[in-house]
């Protein structure tokens, strides 16, 4: 089992759009499992218009 950290930057504050973007990135991994997930603003002045997700994942070889 391998591990990786991935980031997803979404130019909206919609959590549904952020979820869709994360699922799209996870699609490139074989059987991914999200171990930890946090959302942060990429910059203070962009907080109201962006969501950046940081996910720790495990996936099969």
Buried (B, 14 or more C-beta within 10 A) or exposed (E): EEEEEBEBEBEEBEEEEBEEBBEEBBEEBEEBEEEEEEBEBBEEEEEEEBBBBEBBBBBEE
